[in-house]
Amino acid sequence: MMVKLFAALPLLLVSVLGHAAVVGVAELQDGASILLQDEQGPCVGSARMASFVKAGASAVPGCWVARGHHIAVVFLDGDIGAVPVAALKPPKSA
């Protein structure tokens, strides 16, 4: 399913610093964002790293996997969520 995500969304950004590349961003109504990365990190199977980022707070790491028309996300603080694939935006260039 992850192949479908990459085929449907031209979001892959090559990292020049060797860090995990952000491949998609979901902007939430409260100004927070969920960053989807291409690195596996501590995630298992086909899951890849995610980060919940909100101004003035520490980023919360998590894992994501494509599930049909949505992205399932589980954060290491116990929160879970689903992001519609259509809501993803490409990362902003640095």
C-alpha positions as CSV (number, residue, x, y, z in Angstrom):
1,M,0.0,0.0,0.0
2,M,2.9,2.4,0.6
3,V,3.8,2.0,-3.0
4,K,0.3,3.3,-3.9
5,L,0.9,6.3,-1.7
6,F,4.2,7.2,-3.4
7,A,2.7,6.6,-6.8
8,A,-0.3,8.8,-6.1
9,L,1.6,11.6,-4.4
10,P,4.8,13.3,-5.7
11,L,5.9,14.1,-2.2
12,L,9.4,12.5,-2.0
13,L,12.0,15.1,-0.9
14,V,15.6,14.0,-1.1
15,S,17.5,14.9,2.1
16,V,20.9,16.4,1.5
17,L,21.8,16.1,5.1
18,G,21.3,12.4,5.5
19,H,18.3,12.8,7.8
20,A,15.0,11.2,7.2
21,A,13.2,13.0,4.4
22,V,9.7,14.3,5.1
23,V,7.5,12.9,2.4
24,G,4.2,14.4,3.4
25,V,2.7,17.0,5.8
26,A,-0.8,17.0,7.3
27,E,-1.7,20.5,8.6
28,L,-4.2,20.4,11.5
29,Q,-6.9,23.0,12.3
30,D,-5.2,24.0,15.5
31,G,-1.9,24.9,13.7
32,A,-0.1,21.7,14.5
33,S,1.3,19.4,11.8
34,I,1.9,15.7,11.3
35,L,5.1,15.1,9.4
36,L,5.5,11.8,7.6
37,Q,9.1,10.6,7.1
38,D,10.6,7.9,4.9
39,E,12.9,6.4,7.6
40,Q,11.9,3.3,9.5
41,G,13.5,4.4,12.8
42,P,12.0,2.5,15.7
43,C,8.9,1.5,13.7
44,V,8.3,-2.2,12.6
45,G,7.3,-3.8,9.4
46,S,6.3,-1.4,6.7
47,A,5.7,1.5,9.1
48,R,7.8,4.6,8.9
49,M,8.5,7.5,11.3
50,A,6.1,10.3,11.9
51,S,6.2,13.4,14.1
52,F,3.4,15.5,15.7
53,V,4.7,19.1,15.8
54,K,3.0,22.0,17.5
55,A,4.5,25.5,18.1
56,G,5.9,25.9,21.6
57,A,5.9,22.1,22.4
58,S,8.3,19.3,21.9
59,A,7.7,17.1,18.8
60,V,6.0,13.7,19.6
61,P,7.5,10.8,17.6
62,G,5.4,8.1,16.1
63,C,4.9,5.7,13.2
64,W,2.7,5.7,10.1
65,V,1.5,3.3,7.5
66,A,-0.7,3.7,4.4
67,R,-4.1,2.0,4.7
68,G,-6.1,2.5,1.6
69,H,-7.3,6.1,1.4
70,H,-5.9,7.1,4.7
71,I,-2.7,7.1,6.7
72,A,-2.8,5.4,10.1
73,V,-0.6,7.1,12.7
74,V,0.3,6.0,16.2
75,F,2.3,8.3,18.4
76,L,4.6,7.1,21.2
77,D,2.6,9.0,23.8
78,G,-0.4,6.7,23.0
79,D,-2.4,9.0,20.7
80,I,-3.6,7.5,17.4
81,G,-5.1,9.0,14.3
82,A,-6.0,8.7,10.7
83,V,-5.1,11.2,8.0
84,P,-6.9,11.1,4.7
85,V,-4.3,10.8,1.8
86,A,-6.0,13.7,0.1
87,A,-5.1,15.9,3.1
88,L,-1.4,15.4,2.7
89,K,0.7,18.2,1.2
90,P,4.3,18.2,0.0
91,P,6.9,19.4,2.4
92,K,8.0,23.0,2.2
93,S,11.5,23.3,0.8
94,A,14.2,24.3,3.2
